Amino acid sequence: MTVVAATTRDSKKCIATGELLPESELVRFVLAPDGTVVPDVAATLPGRGIWVRASRAAIETSEKRNLFAKAAGRAATCEGLALRTEQLLVKRILADLGLARRAGVAVLGFDNIVRALRSPSPPAAIFEARDGSPDGRRKLASAARAANIAIEIVACLDNEEMSLALGRENVVHAALKSGRLAERLVTDASRLKGLRSTGKDLAGSSPAADESC
């Protein structure tokens, strides 16, 4: 999948770290009329956006240091934002995976994915259950390398979540054909990795979608 470098115009400043980052590495928040901070994972809610790097540490720091109120210039109420943001991202990803299945752009099962990797139109991304066997992940990565394919391998959902989204029991591997839906899923999975990480380093690199979380 081709990733287009972000320009300054589509970058935002994280209130926790001061970094100027592409929107794909951030989560947008808005204040409700009553001053409650609301995660806007789709970046579609009305109001002035407040942006935080997609990591548990950055969101918790923003909450503890009252940075949302400082950014908004008025009183802000927030509690448990990291967990709420994680839950919303999971809900969005599961909905999109279900959409991918219904649209016929998802390939399920280890053997089917290996065949797809060898086809003229290989998938753009592979979702792996993070509680699945590391050996299966290594074999799919090896199959992609053998086919000379650069592919995103995402492991931020567990087996139960993937099975629920894709309407089958014990789903461990799912590949996605190229397109905007696959791009959105990979971006959201990268964000979710940051939210499910226990790391506390705010200065570290942004989440990578090809690593297990």
C-alpha positions as CSV (number, residue, x, y, z in Angstrom):
1,M,0.0,0.0,0.0
2,T,1.4,3.4,-1.0
3,V,1.6,5.9,1.9
4,V,1.6,9.5,1.0
5,A,3.8,11.7,3.1
6,A,1.8,14.3,5.2
7,T,2.2,17.9,4.4
8,T,2.3,20.7,7.0
9,R,-1.3,21.6,5.9
10,D,-2.7,18.2,7.0
11,S,-0.6,18.0,10.2
12,K,-1.7,19.0,13.6
13,K,0.1,19.8,16.9
14,C,-0.3,17.3,19.8
15,I,-1.2,19.2,23.0
16,A,0.7,16.7,25.1
17,T,4.0,16.4,23.2
18,G,4.1,19.6,21.1
19,E,4.9,17.5,18.1
20,L,3.5,18.4,14.6
21,L,2.2,15.1,13.3
22,P,0.0,13.9,10.4
23,E,-3.6,13.4,11.4
24,S,-3.2,9.7,10.8
25,E,-1.0,9.6,14.0
26,L,-3.4,11.6,16.1
27,V,-6.8,11.4,17.7
28,R,-9.2,14.4,17.6
29,F,-11.2,15.5,20.6
30,V,-13.9,18.1,20.9
31,L,-15.7,19.7,23.8
32,A,-19.4,19.1,24.1
33,P,-21.6,22.1,25.1
34,D,-21.4,21.1,28.7
35,G,-17.6,21.0,28.6
36,T,-17.2,17.2,28.4
37,V,-14.2,16.1,26.3
38,V,-15.4,13.7,23.6
39,P,-13.1,11.5,21.5
40,D,-13.8,12.0,17.8
41,V,-12.1,9.0,16.2
42,A,-13.7,9.7,12.8
43,A,-12.8,13.4,13.0
44,T,-16.3,14.4,11.9
45,L,-17.9,16.0,15.0
46,P,-18.6,19.8,14.9
47,G,-16.5,22.1,17.0
48,R,-12.9,23.1,17.4
49,G,-10.7,20.0,17.3
50,I,-8.1,19.3,19.9
51,W,-5.5,16.8,18.8
52,V,-3.5,14.3,20.8
53,R,-1.0,11.7,19.7
54,A,-2.6,8.3,19.4
55,S,-1.0,6.8,22.5
56,R,-2.3,6.0,25.9
57,A,0.5,8.0,27.6
58,A,-0.2,11.1,25.6
59,I,-4.0,11.0,26.3
60,E,-3.5,10.3,30.0
61,T,-1.0,13.1,30.3
62,S,-3.4,15.5,28.6
63,E,-6.1,14.5,31.0
64,K,-3.9,14.7,34.2
65,R,-2.4,18.1,33.3
66,N,-5.7,19.7,32.3
67,L,-4.3,20.3,28.8
68,F,-7.8,20.0,27.2
69,A,-9.0,23.0,29.2
70,K,-5.9,25.0,28.3
71,A,-6.3,24.2,24.6
72,A,-10.0,25.0,24.6
73,G,-9.6,28.1,26.7
74,R,-12.5,27.1,29.0
75,A,-13.4,24.5,31.6
76,A,-13.2,20.9,30.4
77,T,-14.3,17.7,32.1
78,C,-12.6,14.4,31.2
79,E,-12.2,11.0,32.8
80,G,-11.1,7.7,31.4
81,L,-10.5,9.2,28.0
82,A,-7.8,6.6,26.9
83,L,-10.2,3.7,27.6
84,R,-13.1,5.5,25.9
85,T,-11.0,6.3,22.9
86,E,-9.8,2.7,22.7
87,Q,-13.3,1.4,22.8
88,L,-14.5,3.7,20.1
89,L,-11.5,2.7,17.8
90,V,-12.3,-1.0,18.4
91,K,-15.9,-0.4,17.5
92,R,-15.0,1.5,14.3
93,I,-12.5,-1.1,13.2
94,L,-14.9,-4.0,13.8
95,A,-17.6,-2.2,11.8
96,D,-15.1,-1.6,8.9
97,L,-14.0,-5.2,8.9
98,G,-17.6,-6.3,8.7
99,L,-18.1,-3.9,5.8
100,A,-15.0,-5.3,4.1
101,R,-16.4,-8.8,4.4
102,R,-19.8,-7.8,3.0
103,A,-18.2,-5.9,0.2
104,G,-16.1,-8.9,-0.8
105,V,-12.7,-7.2,-0.2
106,A,-11.7,-9.4,2.8
107,V,-9.9,-12.8,2.3
108,L,-10.2,-15.1,5.3
109,G,-8.1,-18.1,6.3
110,F,-4.4,-18.8,6.1
111,D,-4.4,-20.9,2.9
112,N,-6.7,-18.4,1.1
113,I,-4.4,-15.5,2.0
114,V,-1.3,-17.4,0.8
115,R,-3.0,-17.9,-2.5
116,A,-4.0,-14.3,-2.7
117,L,-0.5,-13.2,-2.1
118,R,0.6,-15.2,-5.1
119,S,-2.2,-13.7,-7.3
120,P,-1.8,-10.8,-9.8
121,S,-3.8,-8.6,-7.4
122,P,-2.4,-9.3,-3.9
123,P,-4.0,-7.9,-0.7
124,A,-2.7,-4.6,0.8
125,A,-2.9,-5.6,4.4
126,I,-3.2,-8.6,6.7
127,F,-5.0,-8.5,10.0
128,E,-3.8,-11.1,12.5
129,A,-5.3,-12.0,15.9
130,R,-2.9,-10.7,18.4
131,D,-3.5,-13.8,20.6
132,G,-2.9,-16.1,17.6
133,S,0.2,-18.1,16.9
134,P,3.3,-16.1,16.1
135,D,4.3,-18.9,13.8
136,G,1.4,-18.2,11.5
137,R,2.3,-14.5,11.3
138,R,5.9,-15.3,10.5
139,K,4.8,-17.7,7.7
140,L,2.5,-15.1,6.1
141,A,5.2,-12.5,6.3
142,S,7.6,-15.0,4.7
143,A,5.0,-15.8,1.9
144,A,4.7,-12.0,1.2
145,R,8.5,-11.7,1.0
146,A,8.7,-14.7,-1.3
147,A,6.1,-13.0,-3.6
148,N,8.1,-9.7,-3.4
149,I,5.2,-7.9,-1.8
150,A,5.4,-5.1,0.8
151,I,2.3,-5.6,3.0
152,E,1.0,-4.2,6.3
153,I,0.6,-6.9,8.9
154,V,-1.6,-5.7,11.7
155,A,-2.0,-7.4,15.1
156,C,-4.2,-5.2,17.3
157,L,-7.4,-7.2,17.6
158,D,-7.8,-10.5,19.4
159,N,-9.4,-13.6,18.0
160,E,-12.8,-13.0,19.6
161,E,-12.9,-9.4,18.2
162,M,-12.0,-10.5,14.7
163,S,-14.4,-13.4,14.7
164,L,-17.2,-11.1,15.8
165,A,-16.5,-8.6,13.1
166,L,-16.1,-11.1,10.3
167,G,-19.0,-13.3,11.3
168,R,-17.1,-16.6,11.6
169,E,-15.7,-18.6,14.5
170,N,-12.0,-18.6,15.3
171,V,-10.8,-16.0,12.7
172,V,-7.0,-15.6,13.1
173,H,-6.0,-14.2,9.7
174,A,-7.9,-11.8,7.4
175,A,-6.4,-10.0,4.3
176,L,-7.8,-6.9,2.8
177,K,-7.7,-5.9,-0.9
178,S,-6.3,-2.5,-1.8
179,G,-8.6,0.5,-1.4
180,R,-9.6,3.3,0.8
181,L,-11.2,0.9,3.3
182,A,-8.0,-1.0,3.8
183,E,-6.1,2.3,4.2
184,R,-8.5,3.5,6.8
185,L,-8.4,0.2,8.7
186,V,-4.6,0.2,8.8
187,T,-4.5,3.8,10.0
188,D,-7.1,3.1,12.8
189,A,-5.2,-0.1,13.7
190,S,-2.0,2.0,14.1
191,R,-3.9,4.3,16.5
192,L,-5.3,1.4,18.4
193,K,-1.8,0.0,18.9
194,G,-0.9,3.1,20.7
195,L,-4.0,3.0,22.9
196,R,-3.3,-0.6,23.8
197,S,0.3,-0.1,24.5
198,T,1.5,0.1,28.1
199,G,4.5,2.3,27.2
200,K,4.9,5.6,29.0
201,D,7.4,7.3,26.7
202,L,5.8,10.4,25.2
203,A,8.9,11.1,23.0
204,G,9.0,7.7,21.3
205,S,8.1,7.0,17.7
206,S,4.5,6.9,16.6
207,P,2.7,3.5,16.5
208,A,3.6,1.2,13.6
209,A,0.9,-0.9,12.0
210,D,3.1,-3.8,11.3
211,E,3.9,-4.7,14.9
212,S,1.9,-6.6,17.5
213,C,0.3,-4.6,20.3
